[in-house]
Amino acid sequence: MESHVEYGIRTAPGLIKSVCERQKSNVRAAGGKSDWFTVLKGVRQGCLLSPYLFNIMCEILVRLALEGIEGGFKIGGRLVMNLRYADDIVLIAGGTEAELQKIVTRLHWAACELRK
């Protein structure tokens, strides 16, 4: 993704790609192991990159979705439009159901854009 630097993320995409591509895995069950297979999507369970990649993508997704949206509330002079903890995201609208629906629609749009 080219926009990672735009959002202040200074990771090395080539390094991440090389760690994640051509992964092989097997499954242990019932006292035996399966044959090795190629992992086509995602990262291996327990991969140290997983929480970082998740947080990077959440940051990009939320920034893209909320760009140009007005709403939220101010705390100490700072506008708060979303709250995030672990894998939970709270979107804060300006007060009407229509405004909340607009934010949810934008979030869906942003997610579709990132999948391209």
N, C-alpha and C positions, 0 to 999 in steps of 0.2 A: 504494500500500500504506500503510495507516494505521500500521503498527507501526514504521515507520522511525525515528520520534522516540523511541519506547520503547527502541530499541537504540542510542540516542545518535547517530543519523545525522541531521545537520541540513541536508541538501540541500533544494533546492526542487523537489518532485516535479512541479509545474506547468512549471517551466523544462525539466526533463529530458524531460517528455512533449512539449513544444512542439518540442524539438530532434529528437526521434525520430519524430514522426508526420508524415504526408504527405511522406515522403522519396521522391525519384525517383532512378533510377539507370539506367545502360545498361552494356552489356558490349562490351569491345573484343576482337576476335578476328579472325584471318586478315586483318589490315590494314584492317578496317572496324569500324563500331560498330553495335550493335543499336538498335532503337527504345527510347525511354525507357519505363520501367515503374515502377509503384508498389511500393515495398518494404513488405511487409506485416508482417514480423517482424524483430526485431533492430536492430542499428545498422550503419551503413555500415562497410566495411572501412577501418581506419585511424582510425576515430572516436576522438577523445581521451577520450570518456566511457566507452568500452568497458571498459577495465580497472577503472575505478572502480565501474561498475555491477556487474561480475562480482564484485568483492571485497565490495561491499555485500550482494549476494544470498547469497554464500557465508557471510558472517558471520551473517546472519539465519537461513539454513538450518541451520547447525551449532548455533547457540544454541538454536533451536527443537527440534532433534533431541536434543540432549544435556541439555535441561532435566529435572532430576529423576533423571538417570542417575548411578549411583555407579560409579567405576572409575578407570582411569588410574593415574598415579604422581605423586609430589611431587618437585619440584626447588626447592630453596631455600625450602621451605614453601609453594610454590604448586602447586596441583593441575593437572596437564596431562592432558587427555583427547583432544586432537587436535593434529596438527601439519599446517601448510599451507605449501606453497610453490608459487607459480605456480598451475597448475590441478590440483595433486595434493593429496589430503587423506588423512592417516593417522589412523584412528580407533583409540584405545587402550582396550582392554577391561580388566577387572579380573583376567583370568587364565584364564577358561574360554571354550570355543567358544560355549556358550549365551549368555554375556554379550556376546560380539562379535556374535552373530546378533541379539540384542535391539537393539544400537546400529544395526546395518545396517537392521533393520526400522523403527526410529524415524526414521532418515534418509530412508528411502523414504516414510514417512508424512508427514514434514515437507515433502518435495518436492511431494507431492500436495496438501498444504494450501496451499502457496504458489502453486500453479497455479490455484486456485479464484478 
